[in-house]
Amino acid sequence: MTMLDQTDVAVWQDMFTSIIEDADSNILLLDDEFRVITINPGFYWIFLETYGIPLTRGTSILESMQPVNATLTRKWQERCRSAMGGMPIKVEDAFEVDGRTFYWEIHFKSITRPDGALMISVFSRDITIRKAYQKRIIENEANLRSILNTIEDSIWLVNAQYELIDFNKEFFKKYKQAFGVKLAKGKNILALLPANLPDLRELWRRRYENGLKGRPGKYVDRYTIDSEWKTFEIKIYPIVEDNHVTGLTVFSRDISLHTQAQTLLQEQNEELVKINAELDRFVYSASHDLRAPLMSVKGLVNMIRLDPEKKNTDEYIRLIERSVDKLDCFISDIINYSRNARMDIMAKEIDFEFLLEESIAALKFMDGAEQVRSVKSFRMNARFYSDYSRLLIIFNNIIGNAVRYRDPWKDSYLSIDIETSEECAILRFTDNGVGIAEAYVDNIFKMFFRANADSKGSGLGLYIVKSAVEKLNGSIHVQSKLGEGTVFVVRIPNLKNTI
């Protein structure tokens, strides 16, 4: 340990003396013979006004007190000895000065100096205002108690030391339900908070501190009451006496129902805005996409009518049929979109092998379907329940895209891996088709998104897939690389507990 030189010691002594003299508390340091080592102005003047004796360094405080108050001298001697024995003492004393009673809170504690000698620190502070406030509360306790306990809101009062002055029955009940703690007057409200909630303790310390500085506060908190989350509006008001803040009054009101109604209204408004925006876009895009194949059919009919020799009729009919198929595909997507948006979830046990066969059978007449071989894998670890019609929509669209965007220069395949558990089903669709450019991957689930003018389909398919997955509280992710293929991974929760 580095020894301080004489200059350092002097500097530290001056600093120590300055801190003691500027402190708000009255401070006295005694040696093991109860002689004064250091005394600040506050303690000096209180002792002088009480006993008429000016304390100076080296003076025995017990000998100075003995001629004036022998009883109090014996008490101080017992307190000092207890403190030197390692037991800190906190007491309250009353003193008469100029016919007025003052109350002081006094702390006695032993301190060991670097040389091993013992000192006694004595800190005192005037608690007269607090005592007067407590006396008034006691005098009016009956009326106050009646008023507090008829109010449904939680109410509590704390003093400047964060000690509970009073509280009503509602606060006592709510606090016990939230933290499992029984409140008691005089206890530090911060210390009553469970030790495993340090952040909450610090939050409330700052709130009380701001209130004691004369700043009212308004807060909204959430707490678990009887295993249910509740929302509370909390207001803190300073208690002012003689232009000094001596404590705080805190009101807490349960606003859970009001908050739930506000949240529901906000969610409904946001959903309405979203629906209106989608509806506007849907009407515009749908009308354009529905009209395009119809105009194509109309043009081809005119070509047949104007062809005098009818040599190209078969080709015109083939083109008309393709336009009709495109129109039918688009209308099917619209029906699926509407069905997913308005139908409730109807959970039942899912046979994925049967569902997959139904989906493949429905798409077998697609152009190029026979060129894509399917590779299936099933790992059924638990019975799985979900909405069959929505799962079919998901399968049809993803499998349809694997056919639609196959690479004609490859041996095309679509690998379908399905695994179920008690919690969920994981559906993995892997193809070796043309893939998706990185710039477009984040947009493929948007309504009517098409990467370019040559893109096939209505632009609704993957939007409907994502909407159906979200209806089932699931998730969908895509990985793709242009020229190599695409992987869709869908996670669907098991709805077995809803049956």
C-alpha positions as CSV (number, residue, x, y, z in Angstrom):
1,M,0.0,0.0,0.0
2,T,1.5,3.4,-1.0
3,M,2.2,5.7,1.9
4,L,1.0,9.3,1.6
5,D,3.6,12.0,2.1
6,Q,2.9,14.9,4.5
7,T,1.6,17.1,1.7
8,D,-0.9,14.5,0.5
9,V,-2.1,14.0,4.1
10,A,-2.7,17.7,4.5
11,V,-4.6,18.0,1.2
12,W,-6.8,15.1,2.2
13,Q,-7.4,16.5,5.6
14,D,-8.4,19.8,4.2
15,M,-10.8,18.2,1.7
16,F,-12.3,16.0,4.5
17,T,-12.8,19.0,6.7
18,S,-14.4,21.0,3.9
19,I,-16.9,18.1,3.1
20,I,-17.9,17.8,6.7
21,E,-18.4,21.5,7.2
22,D,-20.5,21.8,4.0
23,A,-22.7,18.8,4.8
24,D,-26.4,19.3,5.4
25,S,-26.4,16.9,8.3
26,N,-24.9,17.7,11.7
27,I,-21.6,15.8,12.0
28,L,-19.4,14.9,15.0
29,L,-16.4,12.6,15.2
30,L,-15.2,11.3,18.6
31,D,-12.2,9.3,19.6
32,D,-12.4,6.2,21.8
33,E,-12.4,8.4,24.9
34,F,-15.4,10.3,23.6
35,R,-13.3,13.4,22.9
36,V,-14.1,15.6,19.9
37,I,-11.9,15.0,16.9
38,T,-14.0,17.0,14.3
39,I,-17.2,18.9,14.5
40,N,-19.1,20.8,11.8
41,P,-20.9,24.1,12.3
42,G,-24.3,22.5,12.3
43,F,-23.5,20.2,15.3
44,Y,-21.6,23.0,17.0
45,W,-24.5,25.5,17.0
46,I,-27.1,22.9,18.0
47,F,-25.0,21.8,21.0
48,L,-24.3,25.4,21.9
49,E,-28.0,26.4,21.7
50,T,-29.1,23.3,23.7
51,Y,-26.5,23.3,26.5
52,G,-24.8,26.6,26.2
53,I,-21.4,24.9,25.8
54,P,-19.1,25.5,22.8
55,L,-17.5,22.2,21.8
56,T,-13.9,22.3,20.6
57,R,-11.5,19.7,19.5
58,G,-10.2,17.6,22.4
59,T,-13.3,18.4,24.6
60,S,-15.1,15.4,26.1
61,I,-18.7,15.5,25.0
62,L,-19.9,13.4,28.0
63,E,-18.1,15.7,30.5
64,S,-19.7,18.7,28.8
65,M,-23.2,17.2,28.9
66,Q,-23.0,15.8,32.5
67,P,-23.7,19.1,34.4
68,V,-26.6,20.0,32.2
69,N,-28.4,16.7,31.6
70,A,-27.1,13.6,33.4
71,T,-29.8,11.3,32.1
72,L,-29.1,12.2,28.4
73,T,-25.3,11.8,29.2
74,R,-25.8,8.2,30.3
75,K,-27.8,7.5,27.1
76,W,-25.1,9.0,24.9
77,Q,-22.5,6.9,26.8
78,E,-24.5,3.7,26.2
79,R,-25.0,4.6,22.5
80,C,-21.3,5.4,21.9
81,R,-20.2,2.2,23.6
82,S,-22.7,0.1,21.6
83,A,-21.4,1.8,18.4
84,M,-17.8,1.0,19.4
85,G,-18.8,-2.6,19.9
86,G,-19.8,-2.8,16.3
87,M,-23.5,-2.1,16.6
88,P,-24.6,1.0,14.8
89,I,-27.3,3.0,16.6
90,K,-30.2,5.1,15.2
91,V,-32.3,7.1,17.7
92,E,-34.6,10.0,17.9
93,D,-34.1,12.7,20.6
94,A,-36.2,15.7,21.6
95,F,-34.7,18.9,22.6
96,E,-36.1,22.1,24.1
97,V,-34.7,25.3,22.5
98,D,-36.3,28.7,23.4
99,G,-39.5,26.9,24.5
100,R,-39.9,25.0,21.3
101,T,-39.4,21.2,21.0
102,F,-37.1,20.0,18.2
103,Y,-36.8,16.4,17.1
104,W,-33.5,14.9,15.8
105,E,-32.7,11.7,14.2
106,I,-29.2,10.6,15.3
107,H,-26.9,7.9,14.0
108,F,-23.9,6.5,15.9
109,K,-21.4,4.3,14.1
110,S,-17.8,3.2,14.8
111,I,-15.0,3.8,12.3
112,T,-11.6,2.2,12.3
113,R,-8.7,4.5,11.4
114,P,-5.7,3.3,9.3
115,D,-3.6,3.1,12.5
116,G,-6.2,0.7,14.0
117,A,-7.7,3.2,16.5
118,L,-11.5,3.5,16.8
119,M,-13.6,6.6,16.1
120,I,-17.3,7.2,16.6
121,S,-19.2,9.1,13.9
122,V,-22.4,10.9,15.0
123,F,-24.8,12.2,12.3
124,S,-27.9,14.1,13.3
125,R,-30.6,15.8,11.3
126,D,-33.7,17.8,12.1
127,I,-36.9,15.7,11.7
128,T,-39.2,18.2,13.4
129,I,-41.2,18.8,10.3
130,R,-41.6,15.2,9.7
131,K,-42.7,14.6,13.3
132,A,-45.2,17.4,13.0
133,Y,-46.6,16.0,9.8
134,Q,-46.9,12.5,11.4
135,K,-48.7,14.0,14.4
136,R,-51.2,15.7,12.2
137,I,-51.8,12.5,10.2
138,I,-52.4,10.6,13.5
139,E,-54.8,13.3,14.8
140,N,-56.9,12.9,11.6
141,E,-56.4,9.2,11.0
142,A,-60.0,8.2,11.6
143,N,-61.4,10.5,9.0
144,L,-58.6,9.9,6.6
145,R,-58.9,6.1,6.9
146,S,-62.6,6.2,6.2
147,I,-62.0,8.4,3.1
148,L,-59.1,6.3,1.8
149,N,-60.8,2.9,2.1
150,T,-64.0,4.0,0.3
151,I,-62.0,4.9,-2.8
152,E,-61.5,2.2,-5.4
153,D,-58.2,3.5,-6.7
154,S,-55.0,2.6,-4.9
155,I,-53.6,5.4,-2.8
156,W,-50.4,5.6,-0.7
157,L,-48.4,8.3,0.9
158,V,-44.6,8.3,1.4
159,N,-42.4,10.8,3.3
160,A,-39.1,12.2,2.1
161,Q,-37.2,9.0,3.1
162,Y,-39.6,6.9,1.0
163,E,-41.2,5.5,4.1
164,L,-44.9,4.6,3.9
165,I,-46.9,7.0,5.8
166,D,-50.3,5.5,4.9
167,F,-52.1,3.5,2.3
168,N,-55.6,2.3,1.6
169,K,-57.0,-1.3,1.5
170,E,-57.0,-1.3,-2.3
171,F,-53.3,-0.6,-2.5
172,F,-52.5,-3.2,0.2
173,K,-54.5,-5.8,-1.8
174,K,-53.0,-5.0,-5.2
175,Y,-49.5,-4.8,-3.9
176,K,-49.8,-8.3,-2.3
177,Q,-51.3,-9.7,-5.5
178,A,-48.5,-8.2,-7.6
179,F,-45.4,-8.9,-5.5
180,G,-46.5,-11.2,-2.7
181,V,-45.5,-8.6,-0.1
182,K,-47.6,-7.4,2.9
183,L,-47.2,-3.6,3.3
184,A,-46.6,-2.0,6.7
185,K,-46.4,1.7,7.7
186,G,-43.0,3.0,8.3
187,K,-41.3,0.6,5.9
188,N,-39.3,1.9,3.0
189,I,-41.5,1.4,-0.1
190,L,-38.5,0.8,-2.3
191,A,-37.0,-1.8,0.0
192,L,-40.4,-3.7,-0.1
193,L,-40.0,-4.3,-3.8
194,P,-38.6,-7.9,-4.4
195,A,-34.8,-8.0,-4.8
196,N,-35.1,-9.7,-8.2
197,L,-36.6,-6.5,-9.6
198,P,-33.7,-4.0,-9.4
199,D,-34.8,-2.2,-12.6
200,L,-38.3,-1.6,-11.2
201,R,-36.8,-0.4,-7.9
202,E,-34.6,2.1,-9.7
203,L,-37.6,3.3,-11.9
204,W,-39.7,4.0,-8.8
205,R,-36.7,5.6,-7.0
206,R,-36.4,8.2,-9.9
207,R,-40.1,8.8,-9.8
208,Y,-40.2,9.5,-6.1
209,E,-37.1,11.6,-6.4
210,N,-38.7,13.8,-9.0
211,G,-41.8,14.1,-6.9
212,L,-39.8,15.2,-3.9
213,K,-38.2,17.9,-6.0
214,G,-41.7,19.3,-6.4
215,R,-42.5,17.8,-9.8
216,P,-45.9,16.0,-10.2
217,G,-45.7,12.9,-12.4
218,K,-48.0,10.9,-14.5
219,Y,-47.1,7.3,-15.7
220,V,-48.7,4.2,-17.2
221,D,-47.4,0.8,-16.0
222,R,-48.4,-2.8,-16.5
223,Y,-48.3,-5.4,-13.6
224,T,-49.4,-9.0,-13.2
225,I,-52.4,-9.2,-10.8
226,D,-53.6,-12.7,-10.1
227,S,-51.8,-14.0,-13.2
228,E,-53.4,-11.4,-15.4
229,W,-51.7,-8.4,-16.9
230,K,-53.3,-5.1,-15.8
231,T,-52.6,-1.5,-16.9
232,F,-52.5,1.3,-14.4
233,E,-52.4,5.0,-14.7
234,I,-50.3,6.4,-11.9
235,K,-50.1,10.0,-10.6
236,I,-47.7,11.4,-8.1
237,Y,-48.3,14.7,-6.3
238,P,-45.8,16.4,-3.9
239,I,-47.0,17.1,-0.3
240,V,-45.9,20.7,0.5
241,E,-45.7,22.2,4.0
242,D,-44.2,25.6,4.7
243,N,-42.9,25.7,1.1
244,H,-41.1,22.5,1.5
245,V,-41.9,19.1,0.0
246,T,-42.2,16.7,2.9
247,G,-43.7,13.7,1.1
248,L,-45.8,12.4,-1.8
249,T,-49.3,11.2,-2.4
250,V,-49.6,8.5,-5.1
251,F,-52.8,7.5,-6.9
252,S,-53.0,4.4,-9.1
253,R,-56.1,3.6,-11.2
254,D,-56.8,0.4,-13.2
255,I,-57.3,1.4,-16.8
256,S,-57.0,-2.0,-18.3
257,L,-60.5,-2.1,-19.9
258,H,-60.0,1.5,-21.3
259,T,-56.6,0.6,-22.6
260,Q,-57.9,-2.6,-24.2
261,A,-60.7,-0.7,-25.9
262,Q,-58.2,1.9,-27.2
263,T,-55.9,-0.7,-28.5
264,L,-58.7,-2.6,-30.2
265,L,-59.9,0.6,-31.8
266,Q,-56.4,1.5,-33.0
267,E,-55.9,-1.9,-34.4
268,Q,-59.2,-1.9,-36.2
269,N,-58.5,1.6,-37.6
270,E,-55.0,0.4,-38.8
271,E,-56.6,-2.7,-40.3
272,L,-59.3,-0.6,-42.0
273,V,-56.7,1.7,-43.5
274,K,-54.7,-1.3,-44.7
275,I,-57.8,-3.0,-46.1
276,N,-58.9,0.2,-47.9
277,A,-55.5,0.6,-49.5
278,E,-55.4,-3.0,-50.6
279,L,-58.9,-2.8,-51.9
280,D,-58.1,0.3,-54.0
281,R,-55.1,-1.5,-55.4
282,F,-56.9,-4.7,-55.9
283,V,-59.8,-3.1,-57.8
284,Y,-57.4,-1.3,-60.1
285,S,-55.1,-4.2,-60.8
286,A,-57.8,-6.8,-61.0
287,S,-59.9,-4.8,-63.4
288,H,-56.9,-4.4,-65.7
289,D,-55.9,-8.1,-65.4
290,L,-59.4,-9.3,-66.0
291,R,-59.9,-7.0,-69.0
292,A,-56.7,-8.0,-70.7
293,P,-57.6,-11.6,-71.6
294,L,-61.1,-10.6,-72.5
295,M,-59.8,-8.0,-75.0
296,S,-57.5,-10.7,-76.4
297,V,-60.5,-13.0,-76.9
298,K,-62.4,-10.2,-78.5
299,G,-59.6,-9.5,-80.9
300,L,-59.2,-13.1,-81.8
301,V,-62.9,-13.4,-82.5
302,N,-62.6,-10.5,-84.9
303,M,-59.7,-12.1,-86.6
304,I,-61.7,-15.3,-87.2
305,R,-64.6,-13.2,-88.6
306,L,-62.2,-11.3,-90.9
307,D,-60.4,-14.4,-92.2
308,P,-62.2,-15.3,-95.4
309,E,-60.7,-18.7,-95.8
310,K,-60.7,-19.7,-92.2
311,K,-57.3,-21.3,-92.5
312,N,-56.1,-20.0,-89.1
313,T,-59.2,-20.8,-87.2
314,D,-57.6,-23.6,-85.2
315,E,-54.7,-21.4,-84.1
316,Y,-57.1,-18.6,-83.2
317,I,-59.2,-21.0,-81.1
318,R,-56.0,-22.2,-79.3
319,L,-55.1,-18.7,-78.5
320,I,-58.6,-18.0,-77.3
321,E,-58.4,-21.1,-75.1
322,R,-55.1,-19.9,-73.6
323,S,-56.7,-16.5,-72.8
324,V,-59.7,-18.2,-71.2
325,D,-57.3,-20.4,-69.1
326,K,-55.5,-17.3,-67.9
327,L,-58.7,-15.6,-67.0
328,D,-59.9,-18.7,-65.2
329,C,-56.6,-18.9,-63.2
330,F,-56.9,-15.2,-62.3
331,I,-60.6,-15.7,-61.1
332,S,-59.5,-18.7,-59.1
333,D,-56.9,-16.6,-57.3
334,I,-59.5,-14.0,-56.6
335,I,-61.8,-16.6,-55.1
336,N,-58.9,-18.0,-53.0
337,Y,-58.0,-14.5,-51.8
338,S,-61.6,-13.8,-50.8
339,R,-62.1,-17.2,-49.1
340,N,-58.9,-16.8,-47.1
341,A,-59.9,-13.2,-46.0
342,R,-63.4,-13.9,-44.8
343,M,-63.6,-17.6,-43.7
344,D,-63.0,-18.7,-40.1
345,I,-60.3,-21.2,-39.4
346,M,-61.8,-24.7,-39.4
347,A,-59.3,-27.1,-37.8
348,K,-59.3,-30.8,-38.5
349,E,-56.8,-33.6,-38.6
350,I,-54.6,-33.3,-41.7
351,D,-53.5,-36.3,-43.8
352,F,-50.6,-34.6,-45.6
353,E,-50.1,-37.5,-48.1
354,F,-53.7,-37.2,-49.2
355,L,-53.5,-33.4,-49.3
356,L,-50.4,-33.5,-51.4
357,E,-51.9,-36.0,-53.9
358,E,-55.0,-33.9,-54.2
359,S,-52.9,-30.8,-55.0
360,I,-50.7,-32.6,-57.6
361,A,-53.8,-34.1,-59.2
362,A,-55.4,-30.7,-59.5
363,L,-52.4,-29.3,-61.2
364,K,-51.5,-32.2,-63.5
365,F,-53.1,-30.5,-66.5
366,M,-51.0,-27.4,-66.2
367,D,-48.7,-26.8,-69.1
368,G,-45.4,-28.5,-68.3
369,A,-46.6,-30.3,-65.2
370,E,-45.5,-33.7,-66.6
371,Q,-42.0,-32.3,-66.9
372,V,-41.5,-31.8,-63.2
373,R,-41.1,-34.9,-61.1
374,S,-42.0,-34.7,-57.4
375,V,-39.9,-36.1,-54.6
376,K,-41.8,-36.6,-51.4
377,S,-40.7,-37.1,-47.8
378,F,-43.0,-37.5,-44.7
379,R,-42.0,-37.6,-41.1
380,M,-45.2,-37.7,-39.1
381,N,-44.1,-37.5,-35.4
382,A,-47.5,-36.4,-34.1
383,R,-51.0,-36.0,-35.3
384,F,-51.5,-32.6,-36.8
385,Y,-54.5,-30.3,-36.9
386,S,-55.1,-27.3,-39.1
387,D,-57.3,-25.7,-41.7
388,Y,-57.4,-28.1,-44.7
389,S,-58.6,-25.6,-47.3
390,R,-55.9,-23.0,-46.5
391,L,-53.2,-25.7,-46.5
392,L,-54.4,-26.7,-50.0
393,I,-54.2,-23.1,-51.2
394,I,-50.6,-23.0,-49.9
395,F,-49.7,-26.3,-51.6
396,N,-51.4,-25.4,-54.9
397,N,-49.7,-22.1,-55.3
398,I,-46.2,-23.1,-54.4
399,I,-46.3,-26.3,-56.4
400,G,-48.0,-24.4,-59.3
401,N,-45.1,-21.9,-59.2
402,A,-42.5,-24.8,-59.4
403,V,-44.2,-25.9,-62.6
404,R,-44.7,-22.5,-64.0
405,Y,-41.1,-21.4,-63.5
406,R,-39.3,-24.6,-64.2
407,D,-36.0,-24.5,-66.2
408,P,-36.7,-26.2,-69.5
409,W,-33.0,-27.1,-69.9
410,K,-32.8,-29.1,-66.6
411,D,-34.2,-32.4,-65.3
412,S,-36.8,-30.5,-63.3
413,Y,-37.9,-31.6,-59.9
414,L,-39.8,-30.4,-56.8
415,S,-38.8,-31.9,-53.4
416,I,-41.5,-31.7,-50.8
417,D,-40.4,-32.5,-47.2
418,I,-43.1,-32.5,-44.4
419,E,-42.4,-33.0,-40.7
420,T,-44.9,-32.8,-37.9
421,S,-44.5,-32.5,-34.2
422,E,-46.8,-31.7,-31.2
423,E,-46.0,-28.0,-31.7
424,C,-46.1,-27.5,-35.5
425,A,-45.6,-28.7,-39.0
426,I,-42.5,-27.7,-41.1
427,L,-43.2,-27.8,-44.9
428,R,-40.1,-27.4,-47.1
429,F,-40.5,-27.0,-50.9
430,T,-37.3,-27.2,-52.9
431,D,-37.1,-26.8,-56.7
432,N,-34.3,-26.4,-59.3
433,G,-36.2,-23.9,-61.4
434,V,-35.2,-20.6,-62.8
435,G,-34.9,-19.0,-59.4
436,I,-35.6,-15.4,-58.3
437,A,-33.2,-12.5,-58.7
438,E,-31.9,-11.2,-55.3
439,A,-33.4,-7.8,-56.0
440,Y,-36.9,-9.3,-56.1
441,V,-36.8,-11.8,-53.2
442,D,-38.2,-9.3,-50.7
443,N,-41.1,-8.3,-52.9
444,I,-42.5,-11.6,-54.0
445,F,-45.2,-11.7,-51.3
446,K,-46.6,-8.3,-52.3
447,M,-50.0,-8.1,-54.0
448,F,-49.8,-8.2,-57.8
449,F,-46.0,-8.2,-57.8
450,R,-44.4,-9.4,-61.0
451,A,-40.7,-9.3,-61.6
452,N,-41.2,-8.3,-65.3
453,A,-43.8,-8.1,-68.1
454,D,-43.1,-11.8,-69.0
455,S,-43.9,-13.1,-65.6
456,K,-46.6,-15.7,-65.6
457,G,-49.6,-15.9,-63.3
458,S,-51.8,-13.3,-61.7
459,G,-49.3,-11.8,-59.3
460,L,-51.7,-12.9,-56.4
461,G,-50.4,-16.4,-55.7
462,L,-47.6,-15.8,-53.2
463,Y,-49.6,-12.9,-51.7
464,I,-52.4,-15.3,-51.0
465,V,-49.9,-18.0,-49.7
466,K,-48.5,-15.5,-47.1
467,S,-52.0,-14.3,-46.1
468,A,-53.1,-17.9,-45.6
469,V,-50.0,-18.7,-43.5
470,E,-50.6,-15.6,-41.4
471,K,-54.2,-16.6,-40.9
472,L,-52.9,-19.9,-39.4
473,N,-50.4,-17.9,-37.2
474,G,-47.5,-19.4,-39.1
475,S,-44.5,-18.1,-40.9
476,I,-43.0,-18.5,-44.4
477,H,-39.4,-17.8,-45.5
478,V,-37.8,-18.0,-49.0
479,Q,-34.3,-18.6,-50.2
480,S,-33.5,-18.3,-53.9
481,K,-30.7,-17.9,-56.4
482,L,-31.2,-16.9,-60.0
483,G,-30.6,-19.9,-62.3
484,E,-30.3,-22.4,-59.4
485,G,-33.8,-22.7,-57.8
486,T,-35.9,-21.7,-54.9
487,V,-36.7,-23.0,-51.3
488,F,-39.9,-22.2,-49.4
489,V,-40.0,-23.1,-45.7
490,V,-43.4,-22.8,-44.1
491,R,-44.0,-23.3,-40.4
492,I,-47.7,-23.9,-39.3
493,P,-48.7,-24.3,-35.6
494,N,-50.5,-27.5,-34.6
495,L,-54.1,-26.5,-33.7
496,K,-54.8,-29.8,-31.8
497,N,-55.8,-27.9,-28.7
498,T,-58.5,-26.0,-30.5
499,I,-60.4,-29.2,-31.4
